[in-house]
Structure formats: structure tokens, C-alpha cells
């Protein structure tokens, strides 16, 4: 319930005319291995939210396609971009009722090449200052309906109930000379997005936890998605949702990365050169031959 509610609300908040998360498909899906679930396809319209260094090399109308398969407590989310065919993000998620002490949860034979294990603390890890909201700070939030929070130092060892969202994130940008740097930059952006989304899931708990049924959250999801598509300026699709039973486990946090804008800061290798101090004698106007007389007159 928390997973669906948080994704829908966050997507709606981040949308505006011509920008945001467009829902293309939302329908039941049956997998021979994972069983019944829900498939969603979305377009994350990002043109104005891209940092300036990215806008310089992308089309005016730009979006990323998100496809997600939700077989809670296991989900798959992938992001692709037709403008950048060699770029992709693939995220596997598993939810377990523990404080993050499960080892090899995705099985080592599935992890190719170098990988890094990173522990995220929704209360004490820093997020970009421009995304900080005091009402969404787990260190100060106290739930009126559940009694959860605020989270203090060491909260992972003594807080009950507790759930860990394990994510295996694979980023590919197969362009010679840029691959390593771009992939490292995208991993950092994803880390920030996941922190923000899971902080929201915790601090919005009073909105979704107390008595909200799966039927109610599906209705909220449908209404919010239609309203979001209308804001963006698109015709809302026919959304079909399944009433898949939810396992008897703690309500989850977001399965996929929300559409928080990318960082405005370009990585060093893409940052524009810093402006050098202009000498006093440097001309302030063009001095092409045809313009010399006019320039001197001004």
C-alpha cells in the first residue's frame, strides 16, 4: 500500500504542464516464475528538469521510458531512452523484514563485474539541500496514527516494525571515453532519488497506513494518474488494475525511483569551462570588419 501510494503522490507533485510522469499502461501481469503482479509503463518527461549541460545535447521534447513489473515483495524496474540507445538503468528490488543484514540476497552469480554495497539511512544520510523539507525529515517526524518516529541515532537496531528495501542497480552507458564517468554520476543521482522517495514513504505513513485497503489505494492510484496526465496535457489512458493480494508483511516503500529532477550540477567532465576574468582592454562588442564603425560609435 505504501509503495503504490508514495509513487502516485510523488509523481503527481513533480508534474506540471508539459512535464512530469505520464502513465501509458497499468495492467495486471502474470509471470510463470513470480506469479501474479502488475505491469506499468510510464514516460518521465524531463526537458525542463534536466541540468543545463544535458539540455544542450538533448531534443526539446525529451522523456525516459520506465517499465516496472511489481511482484511484491520482488520488483523489476527498467529505464531506457530512445535518444540514447546505449543508456539503460535496471533495478531489482527485494523487500525483507529485517534491518539490512541479509547477505547475498541477489545471489553473487547475477552480479557481473565490479559492484559496491551501499547502506542508505533515510534519517541521517544527507540529501541535496534543495530537496529538503522539514515535514519529510524522519528525525523530527512523529506519526499520530502509528506512533512511529522520530528516528534517533541507531534506529535500525531497535525500531519495530522494520523493513529493508534491497536494490540491485545496474547502469549502462556504453560510449567509449564516457562510460565510467557517466555511470558513476548516474549512480549518485539514483542514490539521492531513493533517499528522498523512502523518506517520503516514512513521513507520509499517516496518509496510507491506517486502514487504507488495497482497493482504496488502487482507486487513489487511478485517480491520481489520470489527474497527473491531465496536468501534463495528455489524454488519460484506460487504467486497469488488479486486486493482487498483498503478503502479510510490513507495508513497503517505493519500488522504483521517483521522478525527482536530476542534479543541476554537471560532473566535472561535462561541466562548462569557468569564465576567465575579462581584461579591461578586451572589447565588449563584436569587431568584425563590417561592424567596426558601428562598434566604435557605440
C-alpha positions in Angstrom: 0.0 0.0 0.0 2.7 2.4 1.0 4.7 1.7 -2.2 1.7 2.4 -4.5 0.6 5.5 -2.6 4.0 7.1 -2.4 4.8 6.6 -6.1 1.5 8.1 -7.2 1.6 11.1 -4.9 5.3 11.9 -5.7 4.7 11.6 -9.4 1.7 14.0 -9.1 3.7 16.5 -7.1 6.5 16.6 -9.6 4.3 17.1 -12.6 3.4 20.3 -14.3 2.1 21.4 -17.7 4.2 19.5 -20.3 6.4 17.9 -17.7 6.1 15.0 -15.3 5.1 11.3 -15.3 2.7 10.2 -18.0 1.1 6.8 -17.3 0.9 4.8 -20.6 -0.1 1.4 -19.2 -1.1 0.0 -15.9 -2.5 -3.5 -16.0 -2.4 -7.0 -14.4 0.5 -9.2 -15.4 1.1 -12.9 -14.8 4.7 -14.3 -14.6 5.4 -18.0 -14.7 8.1 -17.7 -12.1 6.9 -14.8 -9.8 3.2 -15.2 -10.2 0.5 -12.5 -10.4 1.6 -8.9 -10.4 1.1 -5.5 -12.0 2.9 -4.1 -15.1 3.2 -0.3 -15.6 4.7 1.7 -18.4 5.4 5.4 -17.9 7.1 8.2 -19.7 9.0 10.6 -17.5 9.1 13.9 -19.3 12.2 15.7 -18.2 13.0 18.5 -20.7 13.0 21.5 -18.3 14.2 19.4 -15.3 17.5 18.4 -17.0 20.6 20.3 -15.9 21.8 22.8 -18.4 24.7 20.6 -19.6 22.3 17.9 -20.5 19.7 20.2 -22.2 22.4 21.3 -24.6 22.7 17.9 -26.2 19.1 16.5 -25.9 16.0 17.2 -28.0 13.4 19.8 -26.9 10.9 17.1 -26.2 12.7 14.5 -24.1 11.5 11.7 -21.9 12.7 8.4 -20.4 10.6 5.3 -20.6 10.0 3.4 -17.3 8.7 -0.1 -17.3 8.0 -1.8 -14.0 6.9 -5.3 -13.0 5.6 -5.5 -9.4 5.5 -9.0 -7.9 5.7 -7.7 -4.4 8.0 -8.4 -2.4 10.0 -8.6 -5.6 10.0 -5.9 -8.3 11.9 -5.1 -11.5 12.2 -1.6 -12.9 14.0 -0.5 -16.1 14.6 2.8 -17.7 15.5 3.4 -21.3 15.8 6.4 -23.6 15.3 6.3 -27.4 17.6 9.3 -27.8 20.4 7.4 -26.0 20.1 3.7 -27.2 23.3 2.8 -25.3 22.0 4.0 -22.0 19.9 2.0 -19.6 19.1 1.6 -15.9 17.9 -1.8 -14.5 16.8 -2.1 -10.8 15.8 -5.2 -9.0 14.2 -4.8 -5.6 13.5 -7.3 -2.8 11.8 -6.4 0.5 12.6 -8.2 3.7 11.5 -7.7 7.3 14.9 -7.0 8.8 17.4 -4.1 9.3 19.5 -4.8 6.2 21.6 -7.8 7.4 20.7 -10.2 4.6 23.8 -11.2 2.7 24.0 -12.1 -1.0 20.2 -11.5 -1.4 20.5 -11.2 -5.2 23.0 -14.2 -5.5 26.5 -13.4 -6.5 26.3 -15.2 -9.8 23.9 -12.5 -11.1 26.3 -9.7 -10.4 28.8 -9.1 -13.2 31.9 -7.0 -12.9 32.7 -4.7 -10.0 30.0 -3.7 -7.6 29.7 -1.7 -4.5 27.4 -2.3 -1.5 26.0 0.9 -0.1 23.8 1.3 3.0 21.3 4.1 2.9 20.0 5.6 6.1 16.7 7.5 5.5 17.2 9.6 8.7 20.8 10.6 8.8 22.2 10.4 5.3 22.4 13.8 3.6 20.2 14.7 0.7 20.6 17.7 -1.7 19.6 20.8 0.2 17.2 22.0 -2.5 15.0 18.9 -1.9 15.0 19.1 1.9 11.6 19.6 3.6 11.3 19.6 7.4 8.0 17.8 7.2 9.7 15.0 5.4 12.6 14.6 7.9 12.3 11.3 9.8 14.5 12.8 12.6 11.6 15.1 13.5 8.5 13.3 12.2 6.1 11.6 14.6 3.2 9.6 13.3 -0.1 10.4 15.1 -1.7 7.2 13.9 1.1 4.6 14.3 3.3 6.1 17.0 6.4 5.7 14.7 9.2 8.2 14.8 11.1 10.3 15.2 14.1 8.2 14.3 17.1 8.6 16.5 20.7 7.5 16.1 20.9 3.7 16.0 17.2 3.4 15.0 17.9 0.5 12.7 18.9 -1.7 15.7 15.9 -1.1 17.9 12.9 0.1 15.8 10.0 -2.2 15.3 8.4 -2.9 12.8 11.2 -2.5 10.3 11.7 -3.4 6.7 14.7 -3.2 4.4 14.4 -2.4 0.7 17.3 -4.2 -1.1 18.1 -2.8 -4.5 20.5 -4.1 -7.2 21.1 -1.1 -9.6 22.8 -1.7 -12.9 23.6 1.4 -15.0 25.0 1.1 -18.6 26.3 3.9 -20.8 28.3 2.1 -23.5 30.0 5.1 -25.0 33.8 4.9 -25.3 35.6 7.5 -23.2 32.5 8.5 -21.2 31.2 5.2 -19.8 32.8 5.1 -16.4 32.2 8.7 -15.5 28.6 8.8 -16.7 27.7 5.6 -14.9 29.3 6.8 -11.7 27.3 10.1 -11.9 24.0 8.3 -12.6 24.6 6.0 -9.6 25.0 9.1 -7.4 21.8 10.6 -8.8 19.8 7.4 -8.2 21.1 7.2 -4.6 19.7 10.7 -3.9 16.4 9.9 -5.5 16.0 6.7 -3.5 16.8 8.5 -0.3 14.1 11.2 -1.0 11.5 8.6 -2.0 11.9 6.4 1.0 11.9 9.4 3.4 8.6 10.4 1.9 7.2 6.9 2.3 8.0 7.0 6.0 6.8 10.5 6.7 3.6 10.1 4.7 2.6 7.0 6.7 -0.4 8.6 8.3 -1.9 9.1 4.9 -1.7 5.5 3.8 -1.1 3.1 6.7 -4.2 3.4 9.0 -7.0 1.4 7.4 -6.3 2.1 3.7 -7.2 -1.0 1.8 -5.7 -2.3 -1.4 -8.9 -1.4 -3.2 -8.7 2.2 -1.9 -5.1 2.7 -2.8 -5.8 1.3 -6.3 -8.6 3.9 -6.7 -6.3 6.6 -5.4 -3.6 5.4 -7.8 -6.0 5.5 -10.8 -7.5 8.9 -9.9 -4.0 10.4 -9.3 -2.6 9.0 -12.5 -5.5 10.4 -14.6 -5.1 13.8 -12.9 -1.3 13.8 -13.5 -1.8 13.0 -17.2 -4.3 15.9 -17.4 -1.7 18.3 -15.8 0.9 17.2 -18.3 -1.6 17.9 -21.1 -2.2 14.3 -22.2 -5.3 12.2 -22.6 -5.5 9.9 -19.7 -5.3 6.2 -20.7 -7.6 3.5 -19.6 -6.0 2.1 -16.5 -6.7 -1.5 -15.5 -5.5 -2.6 -12.0 -5.6 -6.0 -10.5 -6.5 -6.8 -6.9 -3.5 -8.9 -6.2 -3.3 -10.0 -2.6 -0.6 -8.5 -0.5 1.7 -10.8 1.6 1.4 -10.5 5.3 4.4 -8.2 5.6 5.2 -4.6 6.5 3.9 -2.1 4.0 6.6 -1.3 1.6 8.4 1.8 0.4 8.7 2.8 -3.3 9.7 0.1 -5.7 11.0 2.3 -8.4 12.9 5.5 -8.4 10.6 8.6 -8.3 10.8 11.3 -10.9 12.8 13.8 -8.7 14.7 16.2 -11.0 18.3 15.3 -11.8 21.1 17.3 -10.2 21.7 20.7 -11.6 25.5 20.1 -11.1 27.3 18.6 -14.1 30.0 16.1 -13.5 33.5 17.5 -13.9 34.0 16.1 -17.3 30.8 17.7 -18.7 30.9 21.0 -16.8 31.3 24.1 -19.0 34.7 25.9 -18.6 34.7 28.5 -16.0 34.6 32.1 -17.2 38.0 33.7 -17.1 38.4 37.3 -15.8 38.0 39.7 -18.7 40.8 42.1 -19.2 39.9 45.8 -19.1 41.2 46.3 -22.6 39.1 43.5 -24.1 36.3 44.7 -26.5 32.8 44.4 -25.3 31.2 44.2 -28.7 31.8 42.3 -31.9 34.6 43.8 -34.1 34.0 42.0 -37.4 35.1 44.2 -40.3 31.5 45.2 -41.3 30.8 46.3 -37.7 33.9 48.2 -36.8 32.4 51.7 -37.5 29.2 50.9 -35.6 31.0 49.4 -32.6 33.3 52.3 -32.2 30.3 54.7 -32.4 28.6 52.9 -29.5 
